[in-house]
Amino acid sequence: MSTNLMGTLTQLANLKQLDKKQLESIITDGLFQAISKKLTSENDLKINADFDSNNVEVQFNKIVVERDMSLGEISLEDARKIDPDLEIGDTIPAEMELCDFEPKVIKNARKAILERIKSLEEDRIMFDYEKQKNQIVSGRVRKEDYNGYLIDIGYTSALLPIDEQVDDEYYKAGDIIRAYVVNIRKRKKDVVVILSRTRPEFVKRLFENEIPEISNESVQIKKIVREPGIKSKVAVKSQKEKVDAVAACLGPHGMRIESIRQELNGEQVDIVLWDNSPEQLIANAIGADLVDKVYLAERGKFARIIVSEENKNLAIGKGGKNVKLAAKLTDYKLDIYLETEFEEKISEERRITSHVSDLDGVTANVSEILRTHGYTSVQDIYEATIEELCNLEGLGEKTARKIKESAKLF
């Protein structure tokens, strides 16, 4: 029994690639824990394990009592057969092999040892995969359940949760998949590596793996924003004067960026040249060839972008994705305008912030009449009809038409 138990546990530990010294400590502690439940501290239990021969000897002191009732006791009668001078309360050394213990003790010891081996294996896996955290791993899809895809990535399980999956990406058992290691979770029974294919960091690692100038830091990735499955924008900046950051990312004939797009199942990837000028960065983020002019607000992070009519839809993008991602990349709220739309918007804002008294033909008396009826800004007059203004008490048609025309030209 001793040899079988020790041999089995040693084989298991070798299979799990566990450290020998740790294994010896675990087995010794597990045996001590199980056997000590049958004894007291006065029995002075010792476990002597020979891991070369897979042999275990258990040593402890038996306490001399009138009538023995437990493993750690010996009756006075039996004790005096060994030493006639022994008295009640004295101790006598005893030695046993594992095979001499009742099966329940062996079972409890085995259970405690296996639990510790399992914990040690999980710790090792945790350590191994902590090193792979924030990296890309490859694996084979085992199956799909309500949590997501279960992926075999070696000697532990991985999960691609539903909320880390790209919409419209579907896999079947046996498919090879690459994903970004987000986290490592220790559950009751095992360790699970949590994967993602939606995060910007996944795109970042793909760039680092595919583009030497990024991995050797000749080109720096400043920021990545992403609409998974649709489009990513990657802002890059050269760290060396002779290195063209955009060209490096595209690669010869666009081969590098195409390889990344294929890994992302055709997702559009825009390379944006980083610029310290907010206006230029915004233009680059939208598409420098689409932008005519960028106007920054005097306060706050707001910008208005002027484009031609033929470029407006491209600048906005399908479903507004292009301008939304550009806004995230630049940290500016962005609005796209044609030149005529922009001029009208500026005029509207000027009218809103200007008082009716600023209009030609508005005397103090007329201003008071308008204010009394709720017309305070030039925009109020601009939006009002001639009929509405003529109906105001004290305001004639001639004056109404004059201030209305003045508001249009303001």
VENFEN-V557922 format. One record per backbone hydrogen bond with DSSP energy under -0.5 kcal/mol. NH is the residue of the N-H (numbers start at 1). CO is the residue of the C=O. If there is no record, write none. Layout:
nh: {NH:NH}
co: {CO:CO}
This chain:
nh: {5:6:7:8:9:10:11:12:13:14:15:16:17:18:23:24:25:26:27:28:29:30:31:32:33:34:35:36:37:38:39:43:44:46:48:48:49:50:51:54:55:57:58:59:59:60:61:62:63:64:65:72:73:74:76:79:80:81:82:82:83:86:89:90:92:94:96:98:100:101:105:106:107:108:109:110:111:112:113:114:115:116:117:118:119:120:121:122:123:124:125:126:127:128:129:130:131:133:133:134:135:137:139:140:141:142:143:145:148:149:150:151:151:152:153:153:157:158:159:160:161:161:162:164:165:169:170:174:175:177:179:180:181:182:182:183:185:187:187:192:193:194:194:195:195:196:197:202:203:204:205:206:207:208:209:210:211:212:214:215:216:217:218:219:220:222:222:223:225:227:228:230:231:232:233:234:235:235:236:236:237:239:240:243:244:245:248:249:250:251:254:255:256:257:258:259:260:261:262:263:264:265:266:267:267:268:270:272:272:273:274:274:278:281:282:283:284:285:286:287:290:291:291:292:293:295:296:297:302:303:304:305:306:306:307:308:311:312:312:313:315:316:317:320:321:322:323:324:325:326:327:328:329:330:331:332:333:334:335:337:342:343:344:345:346:347:348:349:350:351:352:353:354:354:356:358:359:362:363:367:368:369:370:371:372:373:374:375:376:378:378:379:381:382:383:384:389:390:391:392:395:396:400:401:402:403:404:405:406:407:408:409:410}
co: {1:2:3:4:5:6:7:8:9:10:11:12:14:13:19:20:21:22:23:24:25:26:27:28:29:30:31:32:33:35:36:40:41:59:46:57:47:55:49:50:50:48:96:46:57:94:43:92:72:90:74:38:70:63:65:75:76:77:78:79:79:83:64:87:62:60:58:56:97:98:102:102:103:104:105:106:107:108:109:110:111:112:113:114:115:116:117:118:119:120:121:122:123:124:125:126:127:129:130:181:132:179:177:152:175:150:150:148:145:160:143:149:158:140:151:156:191:151:193:149:159:195:147:161:162:166:168:141:172:139:137:196:135:180:194:194:192:185:190:185:157:183:192:159:193:180:164:199:199:200:201:202:203:204:205:206:207:210:211:211:212:214:213:213:237:220:235:235:233:231:226:227:227:268:225:270:223:233:234:272:220:218:218:240:242:243:244:245:246:247:251:252:250:250:254:255:256:257:258:259:260:262:261:261:264:230:232:234:270:271:236:272:276:277:278:279:280:281:282:283:287:287:288:306:306:304:294:302:300:333:295:335:293:304:337:290:308:308:309:309:311:312:313:317:318:316:316:320:321:322:323:324:325:326:327:327:301:332:303:305:338:339:340:341:342:343:344:345:346:347:348:349:350:351:376:355:356:359:361:363:364:365:366:367:368:369:371:370:374:351:354:351:377:378:379:380:385:386:387:389:392:394:396:397:398:399:400:401:402:403:404:405:406}
